[in-house]
Amino acid sequence: MITLVLAGLVTGFLVGLTGTGGGALLTPVLVLIFRVHTMTAIGSDLVASFLMKPFGGIVHARHKTVRKDLVILLVLGTVPGAIIGVLALVHLGHGRAPYLLNPFLGGALMLTTCATFLRGTAKSSRIARLFEDQSKENKRKVLTVLLGLIGGGLVGFTSVGSGSIMVAGIMFLYPELTMAELVGTDLIAAIPLLGVAAVGHLIAGDVRFSISVPLLVGAIPGVVSGAILSARGTRSEQVRFGLTLVLLASGLRLIFS
């Protein structure tokens, strides 16, 4: 119980501070350390994340670090993406899940590692300059919805993607945003996404509240404190670098488990 609370506290703080660390950390921790069934870990993590992120989002909303227009575009993609991801996971079934899903989850974590690393260099990258030079705003809007669709599918299927992958994608598309705006926008946009995915897993019977509740007890104060720091413009590069190493190790462990 206490270890789950501590895991929620650390993860919540990282989510509030950097926008990264929800499913990317909690699900591997539940699978690898607590030996929870993969689908149960995903469902329980999604419920905890869904109830946690509004607290961080409220902090950013009060600091006016949320781009509402981007939230709407992302949600247009994330909600149907999450539904598709959950249906695919339910179709997979509990019996085959650990054998097929663990490598897939590891791959998602590797993608998350790349996205987390690239976030630090996005503003100077050729990709960022390409999007800055686009003359038609409609192109960015379509790509934003597509980003939400892909991220939503990953979240529904693996619980990974609502933080690092989404924020990295937003940074590539909108390099003019501050880090506080990136984190705040992602936290708010993730709420309906996680809600849809969590309901899907609840219906499928993949949620254990004995896991979700202790995680949430630690995650709420963690995400609030982290969000306060990030909304005030606290630099988080060193935290993100350490998180990248943890995600890399977790991804490799799941792939070769």
C-alpha angles and dihedrals in degrees: 000000000000092000090053090051091051091048089052092047095053094042093046091052092051091048092051093045103042108009088242134098109056110109090359090069108019098052095050090045091053093046101040103032106024093034093227117166109266097241091045090050091051094047095045091046092050092053092050092046093048092055093041104051098062089065091057091041092055090055091053093044090056090051090049093238096132123100102213094190091058092046090058093049093048093048090053086064104030099056098056089038091055092049091052092047094050093047090051091050094048089049089054091060133211095273097061096030101094093047097047103023100050094063089044090050089048089052090050089052091051088052088048090052091054091046093049091050094046092051089074093056102032096105092058096040126107090238092058092049090049091058092043090057096050111120098199116068090196090071091059091048092053091047090049091055089046090051089053091050093053094042092047092051091052092049094049092048102037107005086238123112110050091099121029100019094045094045092047090051092048090050092053092048097040108027090164092072121101120238090251091054091048093052094041094048092048094049092053095041091051095060099078090037093055091041093058093044093047093051090050092054092044090056090047091052095242098129127095111190089196084071101035097050098054090045089052093049089061098033099059098061089038096054093044093053092044092047091051090055094046094045089054090055099257111170113243104180095116092048090049092050092054090046090052090058092049092050091048093052093046092049093051091047092053094045093053098035 
